[in-house]
Amino acid sequence: SGHGIRISGKKLGRPKNYADSKAEKKAAYKDNTDRIEVERKFSLAKRKFGLGLLLTKREDTTRASIVLSVIAMNIDRLAAMLLRFWKIVINIRFSYRQPVCHGF
C-alpha cells in the first residue's frame, strides 16, 4: 500500500503446504512485538490513568477525557525521567567530594 500500511496476521483460506519464508517470519515477529508494545501502553492508561473508567456521553467530553489521560501519562513519564536525571546528577556530585580530615 502507498502509506506503508500492511495487513498482518494469518492469511484467509486454506493453509499453505510449505513453511513461511524467513522474511515473512521476521515481519510477523516484528508485527507481534509492535502490537504488544501498543497494547501495553493502553493497558497502562486503563489501569493507572483511568482511561478504562470513561463514563462521558458526548463526543467532545469523551475526547477531552482521553486527551487529559494522555497528558497525564506524558507528565508522569517526564517526571520519572527528570527524577532519574537528578539522581544521577546528585550521585556524580557526591562521588567527587574529597574526604575531610579533622586534624588527625
C-alpha positions as CSV (number, residue, x, y, z in Angstrom):
1,S,0.0,0.0,0.0
2,G,1.1,3.6,-0.6
3,H,1.0,4.6,3.1
4,G,3.2,1.9,4.4
5,I,0.2,0.1,6.0
6,R,0.0,-3.6,5.5
7,I,-2.2,-6.3,7.0
8,S,-0.5,-8.5,9.5
9,G,-1.8,-11.9,10.6
10,K,-2.7,-15.2,9.1
11,K,-4.0,-15.2,5.6
12,L,-7.5,-16.4,4.9
13,G,-8.2,-19.6,3.2
14,R,-6.5,-23.0,3.2
15,P,-3.1,-23.0,4.8
16,K,0.0,-23.5,2.6
17,N,1.8,-26.8,2.5
18,Y,5.2,-25.2,2.8
19,A,6.6,-23.2,5.7
20,D,6.7,-19.4,5.6
21,S,9.8,-17.8,4.3
22,K,12.4,-16.3,6.7
23,A,11.4,-12.7,5.7
24,E,7.7,-13.4,6.4
25,K,8.6,-14.9,9.8
26,K,10.7,-11.9,10.6
27,A,7.9,-9.5,9.6
28,A,5.4,-11.4,11.6
29,Y,7.7,-11.4,14.7
30,K,8.2,-7.6,14.4
31,D,4.4,-7.0,14.0
32,N,3.8,-9.1,17.1
33,T,6.3,-7.2,19.2
34,D,5.0,-3.8,18.0
35,R,1.4,-4.9,18.8
36,I,2.5,-6.0,22.3
37,E,4.1,-2.6,23.0
38,V,1.0,-0.7,21.9
39,E,-1.3,-3.0,24.0
40,R,1.0,-2.4,27.0
41,K,0.5,1.3,26.7
42,F,-3.3,1.0,26.5
43,S,-3.2,-1.3,29.5
44,L,-1.2,1.2,31.5
45,A,-3.5,4.0,30.5
46,K,-6.5,2.0,31.6
47,R,-5.0,0.8,34.9
48,K,-3.1,3.9,36.1
49,F,-4.7,6.9,34.4
50,G,-8.4,6.0,34.4
51,L,-8.9,5.5,30.6
52,G,-11.0,2.4,31.3
53,L,-13.4,4.4,33.5
54,L,-14.8,6.9,31.0
55,L,-18.4,7.5,31.6
56,T,-18.9,10.5,29.4
57,K,-21.7,10.5,26.8
58,R,-20.9,13.3,24.5
59,E,-18.2,13.1,21.9
60,D,-16.4,16.3,22.9
61,T,-16.3,15.4,26.6
62,T,-15.1,11.9,25.7
63,R,-12.3,13.3,23.6
64,A,-11.3,15.7,26.3
65,S,-11.2,12.9,28.9
66,I,-8.9,10.9,26.6
67,V,-6.7,13.8,25.9
68,L,-6.4,14.6,29.7
69,S,-5.4,10.9,30.3
70,V,-2.7,11.0,27.6
71,I,-1.4,14.3,29.0
72,A,-1.3,12.8,32.5
73,M,0.7,9.8,31.1
74,N,3.2,12.2,29.4
75,I,3.6,14.3,32.6
76,D,4.2,11.1,34.6
77,R,6.8,9.9,32.1
78,L,8.6,13.3,32.1
79,A,8.6,13.4,35.9
80,A,10.1,10.0,36.1
81,M,12.8,10.9,33.6
82,L,13.6,14.2,35.5
83,L,13.8,12.3,38.8
84,R,16.3,9.8,37.2
85,F,18.3,12.7,35.8
86,W,18.6,14.4,39.2
87,K,19.5,11.2,41.0
88,I,22.4,10.8,38.5
89,V,23.5,14.4,39.0
90,I,23.4,14.1,42.8
91,N,25.3,10.8,42.7
92,I,28.0,12.3,40.5
93,R,28.2,15.4,42.7
94,F,28.8,13.5,45.9
95,S,31.2,11.0,44.3
96,Y,33.7,13.7,43.6
97,R,33.8,15.0,47.2
98,Q,37.2,14.9,49.0
99,P,37.3,13.2,52.4
100,V,37.6,15.7,55.2
101,C,40.5,15.4,57.7
102,H,39.8,16.7,61.2
103,G,43.4,17.2,62.4
104,F,44.3,13.5,63.0
